[in-house]
Amino acid sequence: MTGASFFSVPHQKRGKTQFELLTEETPVASSFQGFTAESFAFFQDLSRNNNKGWFDQNRARYEEHVTGAFRSLLEALTPFLLALNSQFETSGRTNGNFSRINRDIRFSKDKTPYKPNYYLYVYDGRHDRGHAGRLYVGLSAECATVGFSIYDTWKGPKGTLQTVFRKKLETERKQLDRLLQRTVRSKHYQTYWHRQDDGDWAQHSGLPRRDADWQTLQAWIVRKVYLPNSRTVAAPAFATEVERIFKDLYPLYVFTSEPGAK
């Protein structure tokens, strides 16, 4: 099932639509135990020891408390994700579902070899990860985040931010306003956007206020933030929390990334 048909065609089962069935909270059975204090501590220590020698000595920590936890989380989420959209990528590839910890220092001003964060991305597997919007879970020393993001493309074919989102802004703006009211505003999601202003990559808090800003933004993020001492993050039930947030934000993915879908 594609994202478009998910919202347009109700599938009945015991008197409930598929959307209603998806939004019912059900236990998640997997080996995912949450992101523990050790998950955050790895990145805290990495910030003080960002070098290959330290990383090699602490690789087992990284594989257990970071990549291991993320892979268990994806395993827990996969049935839900494929029910939400059968085109979602769930294979668990690095540079696909998972980010790389190694920094490409050839093109970066920051020459430290490792990134200070790690991400799980959920996106349409028929396209490159950066082609359209995506749902994500992120982890750093400071926090865990769960949300939706979309970025402009600078190389290759134009992405859906240009080919879908900006066109819908012209014809379906009221639909977007309803989605924003139902999700970002009423459920108090944190949101911000980026654009190159005078040659600098500038971040702007909140939602764009002008139509011109909506049309020219080059990145948009909507998310929830969880601090390291959050009991929610450190428990297996965090997978259910991620599902809830993804269900809230999936309509934004559809609006920004699915041609013809409402």
DRENLUM-773114 format. One record per residue (C-alpha): residue number from 1; residue in three letters; x, z, y. Coordinates in steps of 0.25 Angstrom, whole numbers, plus 2048, in hexadecimal, padded with zeros to 3 digits. Each point is the difference from the previous one (the first is absolute). Layout:
BEGIN
num->NUM&residu->ALA&x->X&z->Z&y->Y
...
//
This chain:
BEGIN
num->1&residu->MET&x->800&z->800&y->800
num->2&residu->THR&x->805&z->7FD&y->80E
num->3&residu->GLY&x->7FF&z->808&y->80C
num->4&residu->ALA&x->7F5&z->7F7&y->805
num->5&residu->SER&x->7F7&z->801&y->7F4
num->6&residu->PHE&x->802&z->80F&y->800
num->7&residu->PHE&x->7F8&z->802&y->80D
num->8&residu->SER&x->7F6&z->7F4&y->7FE
num->9&residu->VAL&x->7FB&z->801&y->7F2
num->10&residu->PRO&x->7FB&z->80E&y->7FB
num->11&residu->HIS&x->802&z->801&y->7F1
num->12&residu->GLN&x->7F6&z->80A&y->7FA
num->13&residu->LYS&x->804&z->80A&y->7F5
num->14&residu->ARG&x->7F6&z->80B&y->7FD
num->15&residu->GLY&x->7F9&z->7FE&y->80D
num->16&residu->LYS&x->80D&z->801&y->809
num->17&residu->THR&x->808&z->7F5&y->806
num->18&residu->GLN&x->80F&z->7FE&y->7FD
num->19&residu->PHE&x->803&z->805&y->80E
num->20&residu->GLU&x->7F9&z->80D&y->7FD
num->21&residu->LEU&x->806&z->802&y->7F3
num->22&residu->LEU&x->80E&z->7FE&y->806
num->23&residu->THR&x->7FD&z->80A&y->80B
num->24&residu->GLU&x->7FD&z->80B&y->7F6
num->25&residu->GLU&x->80C&z->809&y->7FE
num->26&residu->THR&x->804&z->800&y->7F1
num->27&residu->PRO&x->80C&z->807&y->7FA
num->28&residu->VAL&x->80D&z->7F8&y->800
num->29&residu->ALA&x->808&z->802&y->7F3
num->30&residu->SER&x->80E&z->7FD&y->800
num->31&residu->SER&x->80E&z->806&y->801
num->32&residu->PHE&x->800&z->801&y->80F
num->33&residu->GLN&x->802&z->80E&y->805
num->34&residu->GLY&x->800&z->7FE&y->80F
num->35&residu->PHE&x->80C&z->7FF&y->809
num->36&residu->THR&x->807&z->80E&y->7FF
num->37&residu->ALA&x->809&z->807&y->809
num->38&residu->GLU&x->80C&z->7F9&y->7F8
num->39&residu->SER&x->7FA&z->7F3&y->805
num->40&residu->PHE&x->801&z->803&y->80E
num->41&residu->ALA&x->80E&z->808&y->7FE
num->42&residu->PHE&x->806&z->7F3&y->7FB
num->43&residu->PHE&x->7FE&z->7F9&y->80D
num->44&residu->GLN&x->804&z->80C&y->808
num->45&residu->ASP&x->80D&z->801&y->7F9
num->46&residu->LEU&x->802&z->7F1&y->801
num->47&residu->SER&x->7FF&z->801&y->80F
num->48&residu->ARG&x->80C&z->808&y->800
num->49&residu->ASN&x->808&z->7F9&y->7F5
num->50&residu->ASN&x->7FC&z->7F1&y->802
num->51&residu->ASN&x->80C&z->7FA&y->7F8
num->52&residu->LYS&x->802&z->7FA&y->7F2
num->53&residu->GLY&x->807&z->80B&y->7FA
num->54&residu->TRP&x->7F6&z->80B&y->803
num->55&residu->PHE&x->7F5&z->7F6&y->7FB
num->56&residu->ASP&x->806&z->7FD&y->7F3
num->57&residu->GLN&x->802&z->80F&y->7FD
num->58&residu->ASN&x->7F1&z->802&y->804
num->59&residu->ARG&x->7FA&z->7F4&y->7F9
num->60&residu->ALA&x->7F9&z->808&y->7F5
num->61&residu->ARG&x->7F9&z->808&y->80B
num->62&residu->TYR&x->7FC&z->7F3&y->807
num->63&residu->GLU&x->7FB&z->7FA&y->7F3
num->64&residu->GLU&x->7F8&z->80C&y->7FC
num->65&residu->HIS&x->7FA&z->805&y->80D
num->66&residu->VAL&x->7FF&z->7F3&y->808
num->67&residu->THR&x->7FF&z->7F3&y->7F8
num->68&residu->GLY&x->7FA&z->808&y->7F3
num->69&residu->ALA&x->7F5&z->806&y->809
num->70&residu->PHE&x->7FD&z->7F3&y->806
num->71&residu->ARG&x->7FF&z->7F9&y->7F3
num->72&residu->SER&x->7F7&z->80A&y->7FA
num->73&residu->LEU&x->7F7&z->7FF&y->80D
num->74&residu->LEU&x->7FF&z->7F1&y->7FE
num->75&residu->GLU&x->7FC&z->802&y->7F1
num->76&residu->ALA&x->7F5&z->80A&y->804
num->77&residu->LEU&x->7FB&z->7F7&y->80B
num->78&residu->THR&x->800&z->7F3&y->7F9
num->79&residu->PRO&x->7F2&z->800&y->7F9
num->80&residu->PHE&x->7FA&z->804&y->80E
num->81&residu->LEU&x->808&z->7F5&y->807
num->82&residu->LEU&x->7FC&z->7F5&y->7F7
num->83&residu->ALA&x->7F2&z->804&y->800
num->84&residu->LEU&x->801&z->7FF&y->810
num->85&residu->ASN&x->806&z->7F3&y->800
num->86&residu->SER&x->805&z->7F9&y->7F3
num->87&residu->GLN&x->80B&z->7F8&y->808
num->88&residu->PHE&x->807&z->80C&y->804
num->89&residu->GLU&x->80F&z->801&y->7FB
num->90&residu->THR&x->802&z->80B&y->7F6
num->91&residu->SER&x->80C&z->7FC&y->7F8
num->92&residu->GLY&x->809&z->80A&y->806
num->93&residu->ARG&x->80B&z->7F7&y->805
num->94&residu->THR&x->80B&z->804&y->80A
num->95&residu->ASN&x->7FE&z->7F8&y->80C
num->96&residu->GLY&x->7F2&z->7FE&y->7FC
num->97&residu->ASN&x->7F8&z->80D&y->7FE
num->98&residu->PHE&x->80C&z->808&y->803
num->99&residu->SER&x->80A&z->800&y->80C
num->100&residu->ARG&x->80F&z->800&y->7FE
num->101&residu->ILE&x->808&z->80C&y->803
num->102&residu->ASN&x->80C&z->7F8&y->803
num->103&residu->ARG&x->801&z->7FB&y->80F
num->104&residu->ASP&x->804&z->7F2&y->803
num->105&residu->ILE&x->80B&z->803&y->809
num->106&residu->ARG&x->804&z->7F2&y->803
num->107&residu->PHE&x->7F4&z->7FF&y->80A
num->108&residu->SER&x->7FF&z->80E&y->804
num->109&residu->LYS&x->806&z->808&y->80C
num->110&residu->ASP&x->7FF&z->80C&y->7F7
num->111&residu->LYS&x->80B&z->7FF&y->7F6
num->112&residu->THR&x->7FD&z->80C&y->7F7
num->113&residu->PRO&x->7FE&z->7FA&y->7F2
num->114&residu->TYR&x->7F2&z->807&y->7FC
num->115&residu->LYS&x->7F3&z->800&y->807
num->116&residu->PRO&x->7FA&z->80D&y->804
num->117&residu->ASN&x->7F2&z->7FD&y->7F9
num->118&residu->TYR&x->7FA&z->7FA&y->7F4
num->119&residu->TYR&x->7F2&z->7F8&y->7FF
num->120&residu->LEU&x->7F6&z->7FC&y->7F6
num->121&residu->TYR&x->7F9&z->7F3&y->805
num->122&residu->VAL&x->7F2&z->7FB&y->7FB
num->123&residu->TYR&x->7FE&z->7F1&y->804
num->124&residu->ASP&x->7FB&z->7F3&y->7FB
num->125&residu->GLY&x->809&z->7FC&y->7F5
num->126&residu->ARG&x->7FE&z->7F1&y->802
num->127&residu->HIS&x->808&z->801&y->80D
num->128&residu->ASP&x->80D&z->806&y->805
num->129&residu->ARG&x->7FE&z->80F&y->804
num->130&residu->GLY&x->802&z->7FD&y->80F
num->131&residu->HIS&x->7F5&z->7F4&y->800
num->132&residu->ALA&x->7F4&z->809&y->802
num->133&residu->GLY&x->7FB&z->80E&y->802
num->134&residu->ARG&x->804&z->80B&y->7F6
num->135&residu->LEU&x->7FC&z->80E&y->7FC
num->136&residu->TYR&x->80C&z->809&y->7FE
num->137&residu->VAL&x->806&z->80E&y->7FD
num->138&residu->GLY&x->80D&z->804&y->807
num->139&residu->LEU&x->809&z->80C&y->7FE
num->140&residu->SER&x->80B&z->805&y->809
num->141&residu->ALA&x->807&z->80E&y->803
num->142&residu->GLU&x->7F5&z->802&y->80B
num->143&residu->CYS&x->7F3&z->7FD&y->7F9
num->144&residu->ALA&x->7F8&z->7F7&y->7F6
num->145&residu->THR&x->7F7&z->7F6&y->806
num->146&residu->VAL&x->7F4&z->7F8&y->7FA
num->147&residu->GLY&x->7FA&z->7F4&y->807
num->148&residu->PHE&x->7FE&z->7F2&y->804
num->149&residu->SER&x->80A&z->7F7&y->807
num->150&residu->ILE&x->801&z->7F1&y->804
num->151&residu->TYR&x->80C&z->7F9&y->807
num->152&residu->ASP&x->803&z->7F3&y->806
num->153&residu->THR&x->809&z->7F6&y->7F8
num->154&residu->TRP&x->80D&z->7FB&y->807
num->155&residu->LYS&x->804&z->7F6&y->7F5
num->156&residu->GLY&x->7F9&z->7F7&y->7F7
num->157&residu->PRO&x->7F1&z->7FD&y->800
num->158&residu->LYS&x->7F7&z->807&y->80A
num->159&residu->GLY&x->7FA&z->80D&y->7FB
num->160&residu->THR&x->7F2&z->804&y->800
num->161&residu->LEU&x->802&z->808&y->80D
num->162&residu->GLN&x->800&z->7F2&y->807
num->163&residu->THR&x->7F8&z->7F8&y->7F7
num->164&residu->VAL&x->7F5&z->80A&y->7FC
num->165&residu->PHE&x->800&z->80C&y->809
num->166&residu->ARG&x->801&z->7FA&y->80E
num->167&residu->LYS&x->7F5&z->7F5&y->7FD
num->168&residu->LYS&x->7F7&z->80B&y->7FB
num->169&residu->LEU&x->802&z->808&y->80D
num->170&residu->GLU&x->7FA&z->7F4&y->807
num->171&residu->THR&x->7F4&z->7FE&y->7F7
num->172&residu->GLU&x->7FD&z->80E&y->7FA
num->173&residu->ARG&x->805&z->80A&y->80A
num->174&residu->LYS&x->7F3&z->809&y->7FE
num->175&residu->GLN&x->803&z->801&y->7F1
num->176&residu->LEU&x->80E&z->805&y->803
num->177&residu->ASP&x->7FA&z->80A&y->80A
num->178&residu->ARG&x->7F7&z->805&y->7F5
num->179&residu->LEU&x->80B&z->801&y->7F6
num->180&residu->LEU&x->809&z->808&y->80A
num->181&residu->GLN&x->7F4&z->80A&y->803
num->182&residu->ARG&x->7FE&z->802&y->7F2
num->183&residu->THR&x->80E&z->802&y->7FC
num->184&residu->VAL&x->80A&z->803&y->80B
num->185&residu->ARG&x->7F8&z->807&y->809
num->186&residu->SER&x->7F6&z->808&y->7F8
num->187&residu->LYS&x->80A&z->804&y->7F5
num->188&residu->HIS&x->80B&z->803&y->80A
num->189&residu->TYR&x->80B&z->7F7&y->7FB
num->190&residu->GLN&x->80D&z->7FF&y->808
num->191&residu->THR&x->802&z->7F2&y->805
num->192&residu->TYR&x->80B&z->7F8&y->808
num->193&residu->TRP&x->804&z->7F2&y->802
num->194&residu->HIS&x->80D&z->7F8&y->804
num->195&residu->ARG&x->804&z->7F4&y->808
num->196&residu->GLN&x->80C&z->7FB&y->807
num->197&residu->ASP&x->7FF&z->803&y->80E
num->198&residu->ASP&x->80C&z->7FB&y->809
num->199&residu->GLY&x->808&z->7FD&y->7F4
num->200&residu->ASP&x->7FE&z->80E&y->7FA
num->201&residu->TRP&x->7F8&z->804&y->7F4
num->202&residu->ALA&x->7F7&z->80A&y->807
num->203&residu->GLN&x->7F6&z->80A&y->7F9
num->204&residu->HIS&x->7F3&z->803&y->806
num->205&residu->SER&x->7F7&z->80C&y->7FB
num->206&residu->GLY&x->7F1&z->7FE&y->7FD
num->207&residu->LEU&x->7F8&z->7F4&y->7FF
num->208&residu->PRO&x->803&z->7F4&y->80A
num->209&residu->ARG&x->7F6&z->801&y->80C
num->210&residu->ARG&x->800&z->7F2&y->805
num->211&residu->ASP&x->7FC&z->7F3&y->7F9
num->212&residu->ALA&x->80E&z->7FA&y->803
num->213&residu->ASP&x->807&z->80C&y->7F9
num->214&residu->TRP&x->7F8&z->7FD&y->7F3
num->215&residu->GLN&x->804&z->7F2&y->801
num->216&residu->THR&x->80F&z->802&y->803
num->217&residu->LEU&x->803&z->80C&y->7F7
num->218&residu->GLN&x->80B&z->7FD&y->7F5
num->219&residu->ALA&x->7FD&z->80C&y->7F8
num->220&residu->TRP&x->7F5&z->80A&y->7FD
num->221&residu->ILE&x->800&z->80D&y->7F8
num->222&residu->VAL&x->7F5&z->80A&y->7FD
num->223&residu->ARG&x->803&z->80C&y->7F8
num->224&residu->LYS&x->7FF&z->80F&y->7FC
num->225&residu->VAL&x->80D&z->808&y->800
num->226&residu->TYR&x->803&z->80C&y->7F7
num->227&residu->LEU&x->80B&z->80A&y->803
num->228&residu->PRO&x->80A&z->804&y->7F5
num->229&residu->ASN&x->7F9&z->80E&y->7FF
num->230&residu->SER&x->7F2&z->7F9&y->7FD
num->231&residu->ARG&x->7FA&z->806&y->7F3
num->232&residu->THR&x->7F8&z->7F3&y->7FF
num->233&residu->VAL&x->80D&z->7F7&y->7FF
num->234&residu->ALA&x->807&z->809&y->7F5
num->235&residu->ALA&x->7F4&z->7FF&y->7F6
num->236&residu->PRO&x->7FC&z->7F6&y->7F6
num->237&residu->ALA&x->7F3&z->7FF&y->808
num->238&residu->PHE&x->807&z->7F9&y->80B
num->239&residu->ALA&x->7FE&z->7F3&y->7F8
num->240&residu->THR&x->7F1&z->802&y->803
num->241&residu->GLU&x->803&z->802&y->80E
num->242&residu->VAL&x->807&z->7F3&y->801
num->243&residu->GLU&x->7F4&z->7F9&y->7F9
num->244&residu->ARG&x->7F7&z->806&y->80B
num->245&residu->ILE&x->808&z->7FB&y->80B
num->246&residu->PHE&x->802&z->7F2&y->7FA
num->247&residu->LYS&x->7F1&z->7FF&y->7FF
num->248&residu->ASP&x->7FE&z->804&y->80E
num->249&residu->LEU&x->80A&z->7F6&y->805
num->250&residu->TYR&x->7FE&z->7F4&y->7F6
num->251&residu->PRO&x->7F6&z->7FA&y->80A
num->252&residu->LEU&x->80B&z->7FF&y->80A
num->253&residu->TYR&x->808&z->7F8&y->7F6
num->254&residu->VAL&x->7F4&z->7F7&y->7FD
num->255&residu->PHE&x->7FE&z->7FD&y->80F
num->256&residu->THR&x->80E&z->7FE&y->803
num->257&residu->SER&x->804&z->7F8&y->7F4
num->258&residu->GLU&x->7F5&z->7FA&y->7F8
num->259&residu->PRO&x->7FB&z->7F2&y->807
num->260&residu->GLY&x->7F1&z->800&y->801
num->261&residu->ALA&x->7FE&z->80E&y->7FB
num->262&residu->LYS&x->7F8&z->80A&y->808
//
